[in-house]
Amino acid sequence: MKTIAILTTGGTIAMKQQGDAGVLPALSARELTQALPGDIANWTFEDICNLPSPHLTKHHLQTLRARVVDLVFLQGAAGVVITHGTDTMEETAFYLDMTVKPKVPIVLTGAMRSASEAGYDGLANLTAAVRLAACDEATGLGALIVMNDEIHLARWATKSHTAAVNAFSSPDHDPIGRIVDKQVMFFACPPHRPVLPAGDLAEDVPILPAGLDSSPTLLQHLAANGTRGVVIEGTGAGHVPPAWLEPIRQAIAQGMTVVISSRSRGPLYDKYGYTGAYRDLAAAGCLFSDGIDSTKCRIKLMTILGQAGDAESIRRWWETV
């Protein structure tokens, strides 16, 4: 049987009710894995950390990536499973998807119910993740998320409900596969994009919502204080109020990278001729989301800014990865 490396980072999957204090981290990697069925694969396990996922930092992401690379490329693991809190799982998955060559499956999973609740979904999700990581057909797809027996590409997966067991979805794309009993079934196997070279993650990249009659004052403040990049979450197909256009031009002239995403799902496109629409933003030098949401745009820009300094390299990597 294959050997799968299981790395734990915390999250609800590793939590229990702690009296009146609420649900808190409790289970170690050993405790999480002790009930796994032994007919799927051999496995190793280790604790990376035991934290709620909103407590993770870029340093945790870099530590996790380094460990994955070591396990896959130096120690020969046939696959890696990462248990993770669901709140920021999509960000970690996307970061690994962009920065680790897809030599073996990398699968993230978690739970929506703690180990103290009836219907705890942690063991079922972990079992599905190990099964997926041991599947030959999962190789080459990049990082994957499996929750509630559904398989999602890291690029498209998002937590779309705060409490439901089927909290994860891939809007406009759907899951690429499903675990049915002991079988891994794929519906689609899209090609994986190139990966970024290893490097640092830039300091925080803010997300600025540009809604009806909103002010660009915060953008101007960030540009004046040397912030290297921002993601502006526009309306519709990536539109901003007219008052934002000149501050965007000035921010880019001062060396800031400005990425335009949308609070709506779907592509950004050049159709409208009014001030603040796509063609104005393109002429100003903005970069655009290719369908990923603002959260993933932020992680992508932090990753690129961590290893590219000039505007041409930043644009090239943005349009490639």
C-alpha positions in Angstrom: 0.0 0.0 0.0 1.0 3.6 -0.5 2.3 5.8 2.3 0.4 9.0 2.8 1.7 11.8 5.1 -1.0 13.4 7.3 -0.2 16.9 8.5 -2.6 18.5 11.1 -3.0 22.2 11.6 -6.1 22.4 13.8 -9.6 23.6 13.0 -13.0 22.2 14.0 -11.9 18.7 13.0 -9.6 18.8 16.0 -11.9 20.5 18.5 -14.1 19.5 21.3 -16.6 21.3 23.6 -14.7 22.6 26.6 -17.4 23.2 29.2 -18.7 26.8 29.2 -15.6 28.0 27.3 -17.0 26.7 24.0 -15.5 24.6 21.3 -11.7 24.7 21.4 -8.6 22.8 20.0 -8.2 19.4 21.7 -7.2 16.5 19.4 -3.6 15.7 18.3 -2.6 14.2 15.0 -2.4 10.8 16.7 -5.9 11.1 18.1 -7.3 12.2 14.8 -5.8 9.3 12.9 -6.3 6.4 15.3 -9.8 5.5 14.0 -8.8 5.6 10.3 -9.6 2.3 8.4 -6.3 0.5 7.8 -7.2 -0.9 4.3 -6.7 2.4 2.4 -3.0 3.2 2.8 -0.2 3.3 5.3 0.3 6.7 6.8 2.5 8.9 8.9 1.2 11.8 10.9 2.5 14.9 12.5 1.2 18.1 14.2 2.2 21.3 12.4 0.1 23.3 14.8 -3.3 23.1 16.5 -5.1 26.4 15.8 -8.4 27.8 14.5 -7.7 28.7 10.9 -8.3 32.4 11.3 -5.3 32.4 13.7 -2.9 31.1 11.0 -0.4 33.5 9.5 1.7 33.6 6.4 4.5 32.0 8.4 2.3 29.0 9.0 1.7 28.8 5.2 5.4 28.9 4.5 6.1 26.2 7.1 3.4 24.0 5.8 4.6 24.4 2.2 8.2 23.6 3.2 7.1 20.4 5.0 5.0 19.3 2.0 7.9 19.8 -0.4 10.2 17.9 2.0 7.8 15.0 2.3 7.0 14.7 -1.4 10.4 15.4 -3.1 12.9 14.2 -0.5 11.0 11.6 1.6 8.9 10.1 -1.2 5.4 10.3 0.3 2.8 9.1 -2.2 0.4 11.8 -1.2 -0.2 14.4 1.5 -3.3 15.1 3.5 -3.7 18.3 5.5 -6.4 18.8 8.1 -7.3 22.4 8.4 -10.0 24.8 9.7 -12.6 25.5 7.1 -12.6 29.3 7.5 -9.4 29.8 5.6 -8.9 26.4 4.1 -9.4 27.7 0.6 -6.6 30.2 1.0 -4.1 27.6 2.2 -5.1 25.2 -0.5 -4.7 27.9 -3.2 -1.3 28.9 -1.9 -0.1 25.3 -2.1 -1.7 24.9 -5.5 0.3 27.9 -6.8 3.7 27.0 -5.2 4.0 23.1 -5.2 4.5 21.1 -8.3 1.7 18.5 -8.5 3.9 15.4 -8.3 1.6 13.7 -5.9 -1.9 14.5 -4.6 -2.2 17.2 -1.9 -5.6 17.0 -0.2 -7.0 19.4 2.4 -10.0 18.5 4.6 -11.6 19.5 7.8 -15.0 19.4 9.6 -18.0 21.5 10.1 -19.0 19.7 13.4 -16.7 19.3 16.4 -15.8 15.9 17.8 -18.2 16.6 20.6 -21.2 16.9 18.4 -23.6 14.3 17.1 -22.8 13.6 13.4 -19.2 14.6 13.7 -18.0 14.7 10.1 -14.2 14.8 10.8 -13.5 11.0 10.5 -15.5 10.6 7.3 -13.8 13.6 5.7 -10.3 12.5 6.8 -11.0 9.0 5.5 -12.1 10.4 2.2 -9.0 12.6 2.0 -6.6 9.7 2.6 -8.5 7.7 0.0 -8.2 10.5 -2.5 -4.5 11.1 -1.7 -3.8 7.4 -2.5 -5.6 7.6 -5.8 -3.4 7.7 -9.0 -5.9 9.7 -10.9 -5.6 12.6 -8.4 -1.9 13.2 -9.4 -1.3 16.2 -11.5 -4.4 18.1 -10.4 -2.7 20.3 -7.9 -4.1 20.9 -4.4 -7.6 19.5 -3.8 -10.2 20.0 -1.1 -12.5 17.1 -0.1 -15.5 17.8 2.1 -18.7 15.9 2.4 -17.4 13.4 -0.2 -17.1 16.1 -2.9 -13.8 16.8 -4.6 -13.0 20.4 -5.4 -10.0 22.1 -7.2 -8.3 24.5 -4.9 -8.6 27.2 -7.5 -12.4 27.2 -7.5 -13.3 25.9 -4.0 -14.9 28.3 -1.5 -16.7 28.0 1.8 -20.1 29.1 0.8 -22.1 28.4 4.0 -21.2 29.2 7.6 -22.6 26.0 9.2 -23.8 23.4 6.7 -22.0 20.1 6.4 -21.8 20.7 2.6 -20.3 24.1 3.2 -17.9 24.0 0.3 -18.8 24.6 -3.3 -17.1 25.5 -6.6 -19.4 28.2 -8.0 -19.7 28.2 -11.8 -17.5 25.0 -12.0 -18.9 22.4 -9.7 -16.9 19.6 -8.0 -14.5 17.7 -10.2 -15.3 14.4 -8.5 -16.8 12.5 -5.6 -16.0 9.7 -3.2 -18.7 7.0 -3.5 -18.3 4.3 -0.8 -14.6 3.2 -1.4 -14.4 4.5 -5.0 -12.9 7.8 -6.1 -14.9 9.1 -9.1 -13.8 12.0 -11.3 -16.1 13.9 -13.5 -13.4 16.2 -14.9 -9.6 16.5 -14.8 -8.6 20.0 -15.9 -4.9 20.7 -16.5 -2.9 22.3 -13.7 -1.3 25.7 -14.3 2.4 26.5 -13.9 3.6 27.0 -10.3 5.4 30.0 -8.9 9.0 29.5 -7.7 9.5 29.3 -4.0 9.8 32.5 -2.1 8.5 34.7 0.6 4.9 35.9 1.0 4.6 39.7 0.8 3.1 41.6 3.8 -0.6 41.9 3.9 -2.4 42.9 0.7 -5.7 44.7 1.6 -9.0 44.0 0.0 -11.0 47.2 -0.6 -14.7 47.0 -1.5 -15.8 49.6 -4.0 -19.5 49.9 -3.6 -22.2 52.5 -4.4 -20.8 56.0 -3.6 -17.9 54.5 -1.6 -14.8 56.6 -1.0 -11.3 55.9 -2.3 -9.7 57.6 0.8 -8.3 54.3 2.2 -6.7 53.5 -1.2 -5.1 56.9 -1.2 -3.8 56.4 2.4 -2.4 53.0 1.5 -0.6 54.4 -1.6 0.8 57.3 0.4 2.2 54.8 3.0 3.9 52.5 0.5 1.6 49.6 0.4 2.8 47.4 -2.5 -0.5 45.9 -3.6 -4.2 46.0 -3.1 -7.2 44.1 -4.4 -10.2 46.3 -5.3 -13.4 44.3 -5.2 -15.5 46.1 -7.8 -19.1 45.8 -8.7 -20.5 43.8 -11.6 -17.8 43.0 -14.1 -15.2 44.8 -12.0 -16.4 48.4 -12.0 -15.6 51.2 -9.6 -17.3 54.5 -8.9 -15.9 57.4 -11.0 -14.1 59.0 -7.9 -11.9 55.9 -7.7 -10.3 56.2 -11.1 -7.8 59.0 -10.6 -6.6 57.6 -7.2 -6.1 54.2 -8.9 -4.0 55.9 -11.6 -2.0 57.7 -9.0 -1.5 54.6 -6.9 -0.1 52.6 -9.8 2.2 55.6 -10.8 3.6 55.4 -7.2 4.4 51.7 -7.7 1.4 50.0 -6.2 0.0 46.8 -8.0 -3.7 47.1 -8.2 -5.8 44.0 -8.9 -9.5 44.3 -9.8 -11.9 41.5 -8.8 -15.6 41.5 -8.4 -18.1 40.9 -5.7 -20.1 39.0 -8.4 -19.2 35.6 -9.9 -18.1 35.4 -13.5 -15.6 36.9 -15.9 -14.5 40.6 -16.0 -14.9 42.0 -19.5 -14.7 45.1 -21.7 -18.2 46.1 -22.8 -19.0 49.4 -21.2 -17.7 52.8 -22.1 -18.5 54.7 -18.9 -16.0 56.0 -16.4 -14.7 53.3 -14.0 -15.4 50.3 -16.2 -13.0 47.7 -17.5 -11.3 49.7 -20.3 -10.5 52.6 -18.0 -9.0 50.3 -15.4 -7.0 48.4 -18.0 -5.6 51.7 -19.4 -4.6 52.7 -15.9 -2.5 49.5 -15.6 -4.7 47.4 -13.4 -4.5 43.6 -13.3 -7.7 41.6 -13.4 -9.1 38.5 -11.7 -9.6 35.6 -14.2 -12.6 34.4 -12.2 -11.0 33.7 -8.8 -12.6 35.7 -5.9 -11.1 38.5 -3.9 -9.7 36.3 -1.2 -7.7 34.2 -3.7 -6.6 37.3 -5.6 -5.1 38.5 -2.3 -3.2 35.3 -1.7 -2.0 35.2 -5.3 -0.8 38.8 -5.2 1.0 38.3 -1.8 2.7 35.2 -3.3 3.8 37.0 -6.5 4.9 40.2 -4.7 7.0 38.0 -2.4 9.2 37.0 -5.3 8.8 39.6 -8.1 9.8 43.2 -7.8 9.2 44.9 -11.2 5.9 45.6 -12.8 6.6 43.5 -15.9 7.5 40.4 -13.9 4.4 40.8 -11.6 2.1 41.1 -14.6 3.7 38.1 -16.3 3.3 35.9 -13.3 -0.2 37.1 -12.6 -1.3 36.2 -16.1 0.5 32.8 -16.1 -0.4 31.2 -12.7 
